[in-house]
Amino acid sequence: MNKKIAIHIGYHKTGTTFLNSKFFSQHTQIEHKGKPYSLDSPIRELIERVMGDREYNLDRCIYLYKKYVKPSKSGLVTISDGRIVSQKFNKDVSVVARRFKEVMGDNVRFVVVLRNQEDYVKSKYIQHVGTKGVRENIDTWFADNWRAGEMLSSELNYNSRISPYIEYFGKENVGIFLYEELKENLDEFEKKLCKFLGIKSGLLSSKGRGDDPVNKRMTKLHYILLQNKTMSFFAKKLSEFLPKKFYKYIFSKFSRAEPRLSEENLITLQELASKTNTSLSDKNQATLKRYGYFMN
């Protein structure tokens, strides 16, 4: 493939931090522009204008693209921002894809990583518990955000989020990858990703993931404490007196938190997921089924 720019558009909770820190920023054939990037980064400004987080100005975006993104030599320029596919700033999900076309023309391809919707919901809920102090149970949180709030129903409609990029840039320029394969077979995941990007593979297999995951999952003990304000208060006070290693040891003895949706909410999720997953490209059908994605 002769495209010189690749944009990793998401999803969140699909190994984005790992890919940014271990792959995009480390590969010798890639000039990685971010994310992460600083608050005053021109790349950040460009992406946020295209997304609609800032005012969209075509002339300004083309200027930023030509000055800071457009490759001046052979190689591959990459940008990664999981907020792009989340599409929180425009009701029309095709707006962002059209803007990328206006700004960058045909010189770009897109990487999107999906995750089984049920696992995605659980992981996102756990993140909210840990970072925002959410104390409502998963079913209450799910109901509040299914049609309102975070609009989970729209975000998890994978086909509707991906199809505009296929429409504007062609199926061959939109790479769909699975988080489950990244976890199960890192070598195979990297080979497919590198083949799509047109670069050499072998970086991740030679370095590996390291001993510690980039993002650690919440344990059952963490979850119980965060759900109870009083217990959380005393645990925090106790941590001030206990040795750090001992405190970590206690938590390490508990398995990961695995909140479960009620049967009613799970059916609601399955109905949406089976429709949108079945509508994805035919070549992904067998792999989606293999990893337990809901299918018609």
ABEGO torsion letter per residue (X at the ends): XABABBBBAOBBGAGAAAAAAAAAAABAABBBAOOBBBAABAAAAAAAAAAGABBBBAAAAAAAAAAAABBABBEBBBBBBAAAAAGAABABAAAAAAAAAAAAEAABBBBBBBBBAAAAAAAAAAAAAAAAGBABBAAAAAAAAAABEAGAAAAABAAAAAAAAAAAAEAAABBBBBAAAAAABAAAAAAAAAAAAGBBBGAAAAAEAEABBABBBBBAAAAAAAABAAAAAAAAAAAAABBAAAAAAAAAABBBBBBBBBAAAAAAAAAAAAAAAAABBAAAAAAAAAAGBBBX
